[in-house]
């Protein structure tokens, strides 16, 4: 059953969590011999949240993370404004506090801890994506090292302070003394009423949230960083109503919408562990699948979801990694060109167009001469009408320097003087980009890190040339990582009469389309 892929939720005794403050570093020699490091955990896991919904196949989706985080540094932290679409909201906390009102505001206050807590961890990161973090965690697991994937702002992998990490893996030692916790509260007649998490919220007529309407039920719960998250407990099929139209567009042909529904369903099941460290399954932004107002799903969306109800793509009886993107620029990427992960047989480099056109393309595209011909020639590839099928971007040394600093790739001023793609995958995508600096130093950006740092680039399928000193022109194709289904390609294929099954088989060859065993 699908439900077995979601985390089991159990009753718990709630306790206040702590915001992480203070930092110091140490070298690996100290680390390996530190008896102190052995005594302290990497973090305090949030308590388990009991499912508030009685429906089947429920996902816990984080609508708003990091609530109350500013208050720990004595800054103003926006209150959580909860507004009903009709009848009163019903709020219940774990200590028995109940409030019923059409509008409920939750504020945040600091509580000093009588007994401060200490956490010690080695941090690997920041990493460009969950996929990259999971690859690191799996590599550590193969070496017998237990780790935790976290997302305090960027993706990171945490390892206990007493474990010696291989020298080839760069890490930072962090010791954190926690002396404060963030406590939610309600305003009452006699002052503030402190709330104990998790807090449950029921909205009989729905919750108005960020210009949308959400049915819930909801919880407001602690994460692993001391802040709080507003979480919706949403059944999988209703969740899809808030994903499909925002990922591919509600006006897309029926076969393309149905293909997107299958992919979104498969992805949600396969990635339900993504935010395990924080006590929920998925987020609602681009770190997961975009999830917005499900009440706006039109009849075409509902039909596509209903016709494919319960169906997913599998390989070896497991849900596959159904990554997808807006347009691939005419060539599909293998998954290991996008992320630091193991290759899989259903996500390999292939040209995405009719055979008559594909046979005229010079391969391999890892050859820059062939790639330039591919990018600058007329194309008959599927989805070529997308506005980012081909693109140009100009970046200068000052822009790049700022972005490197923001991404914590450099600790001081670094102004590139040369930029060169030193490694490409079979699809022509840059997998290693070298930036040589003004002081003789150099920086290497790999895989998804390239777009995480150089955010103006729609994809890594590009060639680059210097157009004048300190300024470069990036000319490329596609929008997104390029692995899996091209949404613009699927739309064109559907318009040409392809069925949902044919579209899925084209982008994920040899996978099985059906119900999860």
N, C-alpha and C positions, 0 to 999 in steps of 0.2 A: 504493500500500500504506500501511497505517497506520504502519508502521515509519518511513516517510520523514518523518513529522512529529516524530519524536523526535530529540534532538541526537545527532549522530555522536560516538562515543567513540573516542579514539585513544590509543595508548601514549604515555607521557611519561617524563621524568626528574623525579622528585619533589624538592622543596626545601622547607625549613621556611618557614612564613609568619609574619607578624608581627601582633601585636595593636596596634590603633590607640590611641595615647595622646597627650595634649597638644592644645591648641586655641588659635587666635587668629583674630581677625576683621579684615577690611579693607573699604574701600568699593569701589564699582564702578570709580572712576577709577583707583585703584591697580591694581585687577584687570586692567583692559584694557591697561595699559602695563607690566605686570610681566613682565620677562624670566625672573624666577625661576619664576613659575607655569608657564611654557612647558616648563620642564625636568623637571617632576615629574608622574607619572601620578596619577589620582584614587584608585587602589587597586591592590593586587596581586592579580590574578586567581588563583584556586586552580588547581593543575594538573589536567589532564583525568584523569578516572577511567575506566579500562578496564572494560567491562561484565564482570561476574563470572558472568552467566547465559548459557547457550547457547540459551535459549528465544526464541521470536519475540515481537516487540512488547513489549519490556521497558521499564518505567518505573523511574526512580530516585526513590524516595519517602523524604523525610527523616522519620525516626521521632523523632529527638531532636536539635535544633539547639543551638548555642552551648555545646557541651561544653568545659569547661576555662576559660571566660572569666573566672571570678573570680580565678584563680591569678595573673593579671598584676598585680593590685593587692594581692598578698600575703594574699589571703583564702583560706579553705578552699574548694576546688572538689570537689564530690562525684565520686567515682570512677565509672567506667562498669562496672556489674556485669552480666556476660553469663553466662546460665545455660542449660544444655542441657536439653532435654526427655527425653534418653535418652543416646545415644552421645556420645562426646567432641566438643566443639567443636574446630574447626581454625582457628587464627589464623595468618595470614602477612602480614608487612609487606614493604615494597618494598626492604629491604636484606637480606632472607633470613632474618630471625628467624621461627621457627615455634614455636607452642605448641599442645599438644593437652591438653584438660582438660574436665571437665564444667562447671567454673565458671572464668571468666577475669575478672580485675579489671584495668582500665586506669586508671592514675592520671595526674596532670598535674603538670608541673614547668615552671619558667621557665628560659629560656636567654637570657643576655645576648648581644646582637649586637655583633660586632667593628666592623661598619660599619652604623650606624643608617640607616634609610630614611626618606625624606620623601615624603609624599603631599599634594597640594593639590587641593581640589575645591570647587565651589560646590554647596550642598545645597538642593534644593527640597523642602520638607516640614517636619514630618511630614504625610503624606497618609493619608486615611481608609481607602484600599483600593488593591489592585493596579490595579483598573480606573481609578481616578483618576490613579494614577502613570503608567499606560500612555497615558492621554489627554495628560498633560503631555509625556511623551516623544515622542509622535507630533506634537504641536504644534511641539516644538523641531525635530524631524526635517524638518517642512515648511519651517522657516526655515534649514535646512542645518546645524543644531546637533546633534552627536552626543551622546548621553547614555546613562546606565546606570541601570536600575531595581534598587534594592537594598532589603534588609529587615533592617537591623541591630537594630532593635527595632520600629520603625514603618516604613511604606513611605516611601521617599525616592527622589528622582531626582538623580543626580550628574552634574555637568558639569565639564569641564576648567577649571582656574583661569584660563587665558588667554583664554577666550571670553567676550565680552560678551553677557549675557543681557538680553532686553528688560526695560525697567523695570517693565512691568506684571506681571512674574513675580517674586514675592518669593523671595529666596534668601539663604543665609548662606555666607560665605567661610570655609573651614576649612583650616588648615595643620596637618599632623600629623607629629610626629617619632616614629618607632617604634624603640625600643631593645631590645625584648624579644620573644621568641616563645614560644608555648605548645607544649610537647613532650610527647606521650604516652609512658608507660613501663609496663613490667611489673616486678614484683618477682622477682629471681633469687637464686640462692644466694650470689652475690658482690655483691649490691646491685641497684640499679635498672638495667634494660635499656631504653635509649631506643628508641622505635619510629619508623620513617620512613613517612610516609603516601604514598599511601593504604594503609590496612590492610584486608585482606580477611578475612572470617569466613564459615566454612561450618558449617552446623548440620544434620547428617544426619537427626536426628529433630526438628528445629525448635528455635527459640530462644524461651524463656519471657521475655516482655517485657510489663510493665505489665498483668498479669493476662490476657495473651493468648498465643497461639502463632503464631509467624511462621516461614515456611519459608526465606526468604532466597533466594540468598546475600546477604551484606551487605558494606558497606564503611564504614570510619570515615575521613572525609576532611575536609580543610581547607575553610573557607569564605572569604569575602572580608573578614572582620572579625577574623581571627586565631584564632577558635575552631574547633571541630570538630563534625561532624554524623554521627550514626549513620544510614546510608542502607540501605534494602532495595531490592534489584534484583528487582522483582516483575513478572511478565507481566501484561498489561493485564486479561485475563479473570479472573485470580486477584485482582487488585487490586479488581475490582468486588465480589467476595465480602466484602471488608472495608469497602465503601462503602454499598452498597444497603440492608442491614438497619439501619445506623446513621443513615441519612438519612431513610428513610421508614417504618421499622418492619417487622420480619420477618413480622408477622401480617397485613400488608396484602393485599388481593385480588391475584390473579395478574396481572391486566392493569395494575394500578398498579405492582406490582413490576417488571414488564417495561418499563413506561414509564420508571421511575426508572433501570433498568439502561441504557437507551438514552441517557438524559440524562447519566448519570455517565460513560459511555464517550465520548460526544461532548465533554463538558467536559474530560476528561483529555487528549484529543488536541489540542483547541484551545488548552489552557493549558499544554502541556508545556514552554513557555519561561518559566514563571512564576518559577522560581528559577535561571535560567540563570547569573546572576552568581555563584552559590555552587556550581555544578557538578552540580546535580541538577534534576529536573523539577518535582516537587510536594512540598508538605508534607502532614502528616497531621491538621492541625487545621482550625478554621473559616476560616482564611485560604485554604484550598483546599476540598476535600471532606473531611469527617471520614472517616478511614481507621483502622479498628481490627481486632482479631483476625479474620482471614478464615476461620479454622478453625471458627468457630461458625455459619457460614452454613448454614441448614437447607435441606431439599430444595426448598422453594418458591423460595428465593433462587436456588439452583443451576439450577433449571428455567427461571426467568425469564431468567437470564443466558445459558443455553444456547440457549433459543428465539430470542433476539435476537442471537446471537453475531455480532460484526463489524458490526452495524447501527448507524448513527448518523443524525442529522439534518443536512442540508446546505442551503445557500443559495448559488446560483451555484457549485456544485461544491466548496464549502468547508464544513468543519464550523462550525456556528453557535455563537453564544454561549448555551448552554443553561443560563442561570441559573434557579434554582428556589428555593422557600421553603416554609415550613410552611403558612401561610394568608394569603390576600390581603384578607381582610375583605369580600369581595364584589365587588372591582373590581381588575382587572389594571392594573399601572403600565406606562407606557412606559419603556424602559431609561434614557432621559435624565432621568427623574424620580428615578432611584435613584443614578446616577453621572454624573460629568462626562464624558460620552462621546457619540459621534454616534448619532442615532436609527437604528433598523433597522426594516424593514417588518414583521417577524414579532414584534416586541415593542412593541405599542402599547396605549394605554388601551382597555379594553373591560370591560363588566360581566360578571361570572362567575356566571351563573345562568340559569334557564329564561327563555324569551322572554316568557312571561306576566308574570313578575316584573320583568324588565329594562325592559319597556315602561312600567311604572308609576313608574320612578325619574326624578326631575327632574335634568336635566343643564344645564350642566356642573357637576361636583362641585368645580371651582375656585371656584365661588360658595359662600361659607361657609354661607349660609342653606340651600342645597340639600344641602350636606355634613352639616350638623347633622340634617336630616331623614333623610338616608341612614343616619347612624350611630345615631340614637336610635329608629328605627322597626324593627318586626319585619322580618326578612329571610328570603328563600327562596333565598339564594345558595348555590352549591355549597360544601360544606365548612363550613357554619355551625355544626356541632357541635363544632368545635375550641375548646378552652378560652380561646384568645386571639383568637377571632373578634371579640369586643368586649372592651375592657379600660379600666381607669382607673388612673392613677398620680398620686400627689401628690409634688411636689418643693418644697423651700424654698430660700431664697436661699443659705443656708450650704452645703447639698448641692451646689448648682449651682456656687458659687464654688470648692469643692474640686475638682470635676470639670473645671472650666475650667483650673485650675492644673495638674492631673495631665496634661491633654491639651496643655499648653504653649500654651494660647490667650491667657493673660494672664501678665504677669511680676510683678504685684503683686496685692494684694487687690482683688477686683472682686465686688461684691454686686449682683445684678440687682434693679431696682425695677419694671421693666416687661418683659413678654415678649409678642411678637406675631409671628404668621405673616404675613410681608409678601409672600410669593410662593408660589403653589401650582401644581402641575401639573394636567393635565386630569383625572387620577384623584382629585384632592383632596389629594394628598400634599404636605406642606410641602417646598418646595425652598429656601426661605430663611427663617430664624428670627432675628429681631432681639431682642437682650437689651440694654436700656438700664440703665446702671449708676448707682451712688449718687453718683458724682462728675461726672456728665454725659457720661461716655464711653459707648460702645456697642460691642457685638460682634455680628458677623453669622456665623451658622452656615449652611453650604450643603450640600444633598444628603445624602450618606452621612456627612458630618461631624457632622450633628445627632445621630445615634445613636452615633457614635464617642465623642462628648463626654457626651451624656445617655444613659448606658447602660441606665437603667431603662426607657426607652421601647421597647416591642416593635416599633414601626414608626413611619413618619413620616405615617401616615394618622390625623391627630388634630386636635381643636380644643382650645384652651387658654383658661382663664379664671382670674383671680385670685380665690381664695376668702377670703383675708384678707391683710393686709399681709405681703409677703415669702413668700407660699405660693400655689402654683398647682396647679390640677387639669387634667391632660391626659386627655382622653377620646378613645379611638381604636379602631381596628380592624385586625386582621391581625398577623402575626408574621413579620418579615423585610422585604425590600425590595419585594416585591409584583410583580416582573417575572417573566414566564415561568410555569412550572407551579406551581400551588398543590397541595401534596401532600395536604392534607385534601380539596381539591376532586377530585383524581384518585382518591382512595380512594372517595369517594361515587359518582363516575361509574362506576368499575369495579363497585361493588356494584349499580349500576343497569343493568349489562349492556354498558357501553361497552367496545370493544376497545382494545388498546394503541394502535393506529394512530389511532383516533378521538380518544383522549385527547390524543395528541401533536399532532394536527391542530387540536384545539380551543385548546390553549395556545400553539402555534407555527404559526399559519396560513400556508399556502402554502409551507412548507418541504418538502423531499423526504426521505422515510424510506427508507433503504436502505443499501447498502454504499458506502464512500468510493470515488469514481472513481479 
